[in-house]
């Protein structure tokens, strides 16, 4: 049925539409056949994607559609006007064919985005996933450039920035020791208020984010040592550039800072002077 039903419906539709259009434009047999051939593929593509019967069946159905249109165009070629003015030319036919190709491609893209490939099509066409992982071909609905959401987030950020300015806190952050991969290095955060007094009793956390691989991202909380100082030895798992977010919270007050740090592969060798 995967072959008989689509092929039968397509052949009947091509024949019926061909003779209806041929009756309207009797001299345009070949252009009509070409247009119907392209439109039949455009109509079959979404069905084949969502109900994938196998590449062999799809190839057979496509071949049947193309051959049906080809035979009709071969039997009923475009006739000369015979002194009369033809009502159908290759100029408008080429435009219709071009738009039909656009419809074909758009129908494929929209179907893939909304429904994805069937399980059999995904197995036949998509690369094999890693063991234990699942690959889907449809669009999950996440919009990366949701401008209304971006505006909302920006307004929240702007309000939080105003609150930070009003707090007047001074934050000093950074490594006490040079960060080296797989070696603990001390990271320290010092917080004072607008009067220069130490901010004690706050909750301080760090988010380390790896731009090249988000799987390496991690977060840590810094314990307080007193006098507004918070520090902890941290072992970085990969060398290179990292993004760092510092979060400081005390009661209803929130303070955030971001920055970058560079982790070395191995300790730097100090240059030795020679006599």
C-alpha positions as a LaTeX table, in Angstrom:
\begin{tabular}{lrrr}
\hline
Residue & $x$ (\AA) & $y$ (\AA) & $z$ (\AA) \\
\hline
Unk1 & 0.00 & 0.00 & 0.00 \\
Unk2 & 2.94 & 2.34 & 0.57 \\
Unk3 & 3.58 & 2.20 & $-3.18$ \\
Unk4 & 0.16 & 1.49 & $-4.70$ \\
Unk5 & $-1.86$ & 4.17 & $-2.91$ \\
Unk6 & 0.45 & 7.19 & $-3.44$ \\
Unk7 & 1.31 & 6.13 & $-6.97$ \\
Unk8 & $-2.34$ & 5.52 & $-7.91$ \\
Unk9 & $-3.60$ & 8.76 & $-6.41$ \\
Unk10 & $-0.77$ & 10.70 & $-8.05$ \\
Unk11 & $-1.32$ & 9.22 & $-11.51$ \\
Unk12 & $-5.07$ & 9.89 & $-11.39$ \\
Unk13 & $-4.53$ & 13.45 & $-10.18$ \\
Unk14 & $-1.93$ & 14.17 & $-12.88$ \\
Unk15 & $-4.18$ & 12.78 & $-15.63$ \\
Unk16 & $-7.29$ & 14.62 & $-14.48$ \\
Unk17 & $-5.51$ & 17.95 & $-14.02$ \\
Unk18 & $-3.62$ & 17.53 & $-17.29$ \\
Unk19 & $-6.74$ & 17.08 & $-19.41$ \\
Unk20 & $-8.58$ & 19.86 & $-17.59$ \\
Unk21 & $-5.71$ & 22.30 & $-18.19$ \\
Unk22 & $-5.19$ & 20.94 & $-21.71$ \\
Unk23 & $-8.82$ & 21.70 & $-22.46$ \\
Unk24 & $-8.24$ & 25.28 & $-21.25$ \\
Unk25 & $-4.88$ & 25.70 & $-23.04$ \\
Unk26 & $-4.90$ & 23.22 & $-25.93$ \\
Unk27 & $-1.49$ & 24.31 & $-27.28$ \\
Unk28 & 0.38 & 23.98 & $-23.97$ \\
Unk29 & 0.60 & 20.22 & $-23.49$ \\
Unk30 & 4.30 & 20.00 & $-22.66$ \\
Unk31 & 4.44 & 22.96 & $-20.24$ \\
Unk32 & 1.39 & 21.65 & $-18.42$ \\
Unk33 & 2.99 & 18.20 & $-18.09$ \\
Unk34 & 6.20 & 19.69 & $-16.66$ \\
Unk35 & 4.32 & 21.83 & $-14.15$ \\
Unk36 & 2.16 & 18.91 & $-13.00$ \\
Unk37 & 5.26 & 16.74 & $-12.62$ \\
Unk38 & 6.88 & 19.28 & $-10.29$ \\
Unk39 & 3.65 & 19.88 & $-8.34$ \\
Unk40 & 3.14 & 16.14 & $-7.84$ \\
Unk41 & 6.58 & 15.90 & $-6.23$ \\
Unk42 & 5.78 & 18.93 & $-4.05$ \\
Unk43 & 2.57 & 17.27 & $-2.87$ \\
Unk44 & 4.19 & 13.89 & $-2.20$ \\
Unk45 & 7.24 & 15.19 & $-0.31$ \\
Unk46 & 5.49 & 16.02 & 3.04 \\
Unk47 & 3.69 & 12.66 & 3.02 \\
Unk48 & 6.91 & 10.77 & 2.30 \\
Unk49 & 8.75 & 12.60 & 5.09 \\
Unk50 & 6.13 & 11.94 & 7.77 \\
Unk51 & 5.27 & 8.38 & 6.62 \\
Unk52 & 8.66 & 7.27 & 5.33 \\
Unk53 & 8.15 & 3.95 & 3.51 \\
Unk54 & 11.80 & 3.48 & 2.61 \\
Unk55 & 14.10 & 5.00 & 0.02 \\
Unk56 & 13.22 & 2.33 & $-2.55$ \\
Unk57 & 9.48 & 3.08 & $-2.33$ \\
Unk58 & 10.04 & 6.84 & $-2.47$ \\
Unk59 & 12.26 & 6.45 & $-5.53$ \\
Unk60 & 9.64 & 4.31 & $-7.26$ \\
Unk61 & 6.82 & 6.79 & $-6.56$ \\
Unk62 & 8.90 & 9.74 & $-7.74$ \\
Unk63 & 9.84 & 7.84 & $-10.91$ \\
Unk64 & 6.17 & 7.04 & $-11.58$ \\
Unk65 & 5.15 & 10.68 & $-11.21$ \\
Unk66 & 7.96 & 11.91 & $-13.45$ \\
Unk67 & 7.34 & 9.27 & $-16.12$ \\
Unk68 & 3.59 & 9.99 & $-16.14$ \\
Unk69 & 4.24 & 13.68 & $-16.73$ \\
Unk70 & 6.93 & 12.89 & $-19.30$ \\
Unk71 & 4.68 & 10.58 & $-21.31$ \\
Unk72 & 1.86 & 13.13 & $-21.33$ \\
Unk73 & 4.24 & 15.84 & $-22.49$ \\
Unk74 & 5.65 & 13.52 & $-25.15$ \\
Unk75 & 2.21 & 12.56 & $-26.46$ \\
Unk76 & 0.81 & 16.10 & $-26.36$ \\
Unk77 & 3.68 & 18.46 & $-27.21$ \\
Unk78 & 3.17 & 22.19 & $-27.55$ \\
Unk79 & 1.60 & 22.85 & $-30.96$ \\
Unk80 & 2.26 & 25.78 & $-33.17$ \\
Unk81 & $-0.22$ & 28.58 & $-33.12$ \\
Unk82 & $-1.04$ & 28.04 & $-36.79$ \\
Unk83 & $-1.39$ & 31.74 & $-37.36$ \\
Unk84 & $-3.39$ & 32.27 & $-34.21$ \\
Unk85 & $-2.07$ & 33.82 & $-31.01$ \\
Unk86 & $-1.08$ & 31.23 & $-28.43$ \\
Unk87 & $-2.49$ & 31.79 & $-24.98$ \\
Unk88 & 0.31 & 29.93 & $-23.13$ \\
Unk89 & 4.07 & 30.40 & $-23.55$ \\
Unk90 & 7.24 & 28.98 & $-22.01$ \\
Unk91 & 7.87 & 32.35 & $-20.33$ \\
Unk92 & 5.01 & 32.10 & $-17.80$ \\
Unk93 & 5.51 & 28.33 & $-17.69$ \\
Unk94 & 9.11 & 28.76 & $-16.51$ \\
Unk95 & 7.92 & 31.14 & $-13.77$ \\
Unk96 & 5.32 & 28.63 & $-12.63$ \\
Unk97 & 7.91 & 25.84 & $-12.65$ \\
Unk98 & 10.28 & 27.98 & $-10.57$ \\
Unk99 & 7.56 & 28.74 & $-8.02$ \\
Unk100 & 6.63 & 25.06 & $-7.96$ \\
Unk101 & 10.21 & 24.17 & $-7.03$ \\
Unk102 & 10.04 & 26.76 & $-4.24$ \\
Unk103 & 6.81 & 25.18 & $-3.01$ \\
Unk104 & 8.47 & 21.77 & $-3.09$ \\
Unk105 & 11.45 & 22.90 & $-1.02$ \\
Unk106 & 9.34 & 24.92 & 1.43 \\
Unk107 & 6.99 & 22.01 & 1.97 \\
Unk108 & 9.96 & 19.80 & 2.83 \\
Unk109 & 11.42 & 22.37 & 5.24 \\
Unk110 & 8.10 & 23.07 & 6.98 \\
Unk111 & 7.31 & 19.36 & 7.33 \\
Unk112 & 10.75 & 18.62 & 8.77 \\
Unk113 & 10.48 & 21.52 & 11.21 \\
Unk114 & 7.00 & 20.64 & 12.44 \\
Unk115 & 6.99 & 16.83 & 12.42 \\
Unk116 & 10.52 & 15.68 & 11.72 \\
Unk117 & 11.46 & 12.49 & 9.93 \\
Unk118 & 9.73 & 9.28 & 10.75 \\
Unk119 & 11.70 & 6.73 & 12.77 \\
Unk120 & 12.48 & 4.68 & 9.70 \\
Unk121 & 13.56 & 7.72 & 7.68 \\
Unk122 & 15.74 & 8.93 & 10.54 \\
Unk123 & 17.33 & 5.49 & 10.74 \\
Unk124 & 17.99 & 5.41 & 6.98 \\
Unk125 & 19.06 & 9.00 & 6.39 \\
Unk126 & 20.50 & 10.51 & 9.57 \\
Unk127 & 23.99 & 9.76 & 10.96 \\
Unk128 & 24.04 & 7.17 & 13.68 \\
Unk129 & 24.04 & 8.83 & 17.16 \\
Unk130 & 26.45 & 8.04 & 19.94 \\
Unk131 & 25.52 & 5.19 & 22.23 \\
Unk132 & 22.97 & 6.26 & 24.81 \\
Unk133 & 21.96 & 9.46 & 23.00 \\
Unk134 & 18.77 & 10.27 & 21.13 \\
Unk135 & 18.66 & 12.27 & 17.90 \\
Unk136 & 15.53 & 14.08 & 16.71 \\
Unk137 & 15.08 & 15.89 & 13.43 \\
Unk138 & 12.18 & 18.21 & 14.25 \\
Unk139 & 12.35 & 21.80 & 15.52 \\
Unk140 & 11.68 & 21.73 & 19.30 \\
Unk141 & 10.01 & 25.16 & 19.34 \\
Unk142 & 12.78 & 27.04 & 21.12 \\
Unk143 & 13.17 & 30.49 & 19.61 \\
Unk144 & 16.68 & 31.83 & 20.15 \\
Unk145 & 15.77 & 35.32 & 19.00 \\
Unk146 & 12.56 & 35.94 & 20.89 \\
Unk147 & 12.70 & 39.74 & 20.95 \\
Unk148 & 9.88 & 40.15 & 23.46 \\
Unk149 & 11.65 & 37.81 & 25.87 \\
Unk150 & 14.93 & 39.63 & 25.23 \\
Unk151 & 13.28 & 42.94 & 26.03 \\
Unk152 & 11.87 & 41.50 & 29.26 \\
Unk153 & 15.28 & 40.13 & 30.27 \\
Unk154 & 16.94 & 43.43 & 29.41 \\
Unk155 & 14.48 & 45.34 & 31.59 \\
Unk156 & 15.15 & 42.96 & 34.46 \\
Unk157 & 18.89 & 43.37 & 33.97 \\
Unk158 & 18.55 & 47.16 & 33.83 \\
Unk159 & 16.58 & 47.17 & 37.10 \\
Unk160 & 19.13 & 44.90 & 38.76 \\
Unk161 & 21.95 & 47.14 & 37.55 \\
Unk162 & 20.27 & 50.18 & 39.12 \\
Unk163 & 19.95 & 48.29 & 42.41 \\
Unk164 & 23.65 & 47.41 & 42.31 \\
Unk165 & 24.59 & 51.05 & 41.72 \\
Unk166 & 22.44 & 52.11 & 44.66 \\
Unk167 & 24.07 & 49.49 & 46.89 \\
Unk168 & 27.48 & 50.99 & 46.23 \\
Unk169 & 29.29 & 47.73 & 47.03 \\
Unk170 & 32.93 & 47.37 & 46.02 \\
Unk171 & 33.90 & 43.88 & 44.94 \\
Unk172 & 37.44 & 42.65 & 44.33 \\
Unk173 & 37.73 & 39.22 & 42.79 \\
Unk174 & 40.44 & 37.07 & 41.28 \\
Unk175 & 42.95 & 34.28 & 41.69 \\
Unk176 & 45.43 & 34.40 & 44.53 \\
Unk177 & 47.49 & 31.74 & 42.76 \\
Unk178 & 47.87 & 31.32 & 39.01 \\
Unk179 & 45.20 & 28.86 & 37.72 \\
Unk180 & 46.67 & 25.70 & 36.22 \\
Unk181 & 44.69 & 22.77 & 34.85 \\
Unk182 & 43.99 & 20.01 & 37.40 \\
Unk183 & 45.78 & 21.90 & 40.18 \\
Unk184 & 43.86 & 23.66 & 43.00 \\
Unk185 & 44.23 & 27.45 & 42.90 \\
Unk186 & 42.82 & 29.89 & 45.43 \\
Unk187 & 40.02 & 32.19 & 44.20 \\
Unk188 & 39.14 & 35.11 & 46.51 \\
Unk189 & 36.26 & 37.59 & 46.58 \\
Unk190 & 36.29 & 40.63 & 48.90 \\
Unk191 & 33.13 & 42.72 & 49.41 \\
Unk192 & 32.79 & 46.13 & 51.09 \\
Unk193 & 29.82 & 48.50 & 51.25 \\
Unk194 & 29.65 & 52.17 & 50.24 \\
Unk195 & 31.19 & 53.17 & 53.59 \\
Unk196 & 34.13 & 50.82 & 53.21 \\
Unk197 & 32.80 & 48.35 & 55.77 \\
Unk198 & 33.13 & 44.62 & 55.14 \\
Unk199 & 29.96 & 42.88 & 53.92 \\
Unk200 & 29.72 & 39.73 & 56.04 \\
Unk201 & 27.14 & 36.98 & 56.08 \\
Unk202 & 26.61 & 36.99 & 52.31 \\
Unk203 & 26.23 & 34.01 & 50.03 \\
Unk204 & 28.91 & 34.08 & 47.31 \\
Unk205 & 28.92 & 31.66 & 44.38 \\
Unk206 & 30.86 & 31.38 & 41.14 \\
Unk207 & 29.71 & 30.07 & 37.76 \\
Unk208 & 32.54 & 28.93 & 35.50 \\
Unk209 & 31.38 & 28.60 & 31.89 \\
Unk210 & 33.39 & 27.12 & 29.06 \\
Unk211 & 32.57 & 28.86 & 25.73 \\
Unk212 & 33.83 & 25.92 & 23.68 \\
Unk213 & 32.02 & 23.15 & 25.60 \\
Unk214 & 29.12 & 23.83 & 27.96 \\
Unk215 & 29.43 & 20.31 & 29.37 \\
Unk216 & 32.44 & 21.56 & 31.34 \\
Unk217 & 30.44 & 24.32 & 33.09 \\
Unk218 & 30.30 & 24.12 & 36.88 \\
Unk219 & 29.40 & 26.20 & 39.93 \\
Unk220 & 30.99 & 26.55 & 43.37 \\
Unk221 & 30.11 & 28.36 & 46.60 \\
Unk222 & 32.79 & 30.29 & 48.46 \\
Unk223 & 32.88 & 30.03 & 52.28 \\
Unk224 & 33.38 & 33.18 & 54.32 \\
Unk225 & 36.70 & 33.67 & 56.12 \\
Unk226 & 35.71 & 36.92 & 57.86 \\
Unk227 & 36.02 & 40.66 & 57.17 \\
Unk228 & 34.02 & 40.34 & 53.95 \\
Unk229 & 36.48 & 37.85 & 52.40 \\
Unk230 & 35.29 & 34.67 & 50.67 \\
Unk231 & 37.70 & 32.18 & 49.11 \\
Unk232 & 38.10 & 28.57 & 48.07 \\
Unk233 & 40.71 & 26.45 & 46.23 \\
Unk234 & 39.25 & 25.56 & 42.83 \\
Unk235 & 40.53 & 22.94 & 40.40 \\
Unk236 & 39.97 & 23.85 & 36.74 \\
Unk237 & 39.42 & 20.90 & 34.44 \\
Unk238 & 40.56 & 22.34 & 31.10 \\
Unk239 & 43.05 & 24.97 & 29.92 \\
Unk240 & 42.19 & 28.09 & 27.98 \\
Unk241 & 39.54 & 30.77 & 28.25 \\
Unk242 & 36.67 & 30.58 & 30.77 \\
Unk243 & 33.77 & 32.91 & 31.53 \\
Unk244 & 33.24 & 33.67 & 35.25 \\
Unk245 & 30.05 & 34.93 & 36.89 \\
Unk246 & 30.23 & 36.11 & 40.51 \\
Unk247 & 26.93 & 36.09 & 42.44 \\
Unk248 & 26.69 & 37.82 & 45.82 \\
Unk249 & 23.45 & 37.77 & 47.82 \\
Unk250 & 22.71 & 39.13 & 51.27 \\
Unk251 & 19.07 & 39.28 & 52.24 \\
Unk252 & 17.20 & 41.06 & 49.44 \\
Unk253 & 20.40 & 42.58 & 48.04 \\
Unk254 & 21.91 & 40.97 & 44.95 \\
Unk255 & 25.16 & 41.79 & 43.21 \\
Unk256 & 26.60 & 40.22 & 40.06 \\
Unk257 & 29.85 & 40.58 & 38.17 \\
Unk258 & 31.19 & 38.80 & 35.14 \\
Unk259 & 34.64 & 38.41 & 33.73 \\
Unk260 & 37.07 & 36.07 & 32.01 \\
Unk261 & 40.01 & 34.01 & 33.15 \\
Unk262 & 42.68 & 32.05 & 31.35 \\
Unk263 & 43.81 & 28.68 & 32.68 \\
Unk264 & 47.31 & 27.47 & 31.91 \\
Unk265 & 48.12 & 23.98 & 30.69 \\
Unk266 & 51.17 & 23.71 & 33.00 \\
Unk267 & 52.93 & 25.98 & 35.49 \\
Unk268 & 55.02 & 28.68 & 33.87 \\
Unk269 & 58.73 & 28.09 & 34.22 \\
Unk270 & 60.57 & 31.03 & 35.70 \\
Unk271 & 63.53 & 32.16 & 33.66 \\
Unk272 & 66.87 & 31.41 & 35.31 \\
Unk273 & 69.72 & 33.86 & 34.86 \\
Unk274 & 73.06 & 32.51 & 33.73 \\
Unk275 & 76.32 & 33.84 & 35.04 \\
\hline
\end{tabular}
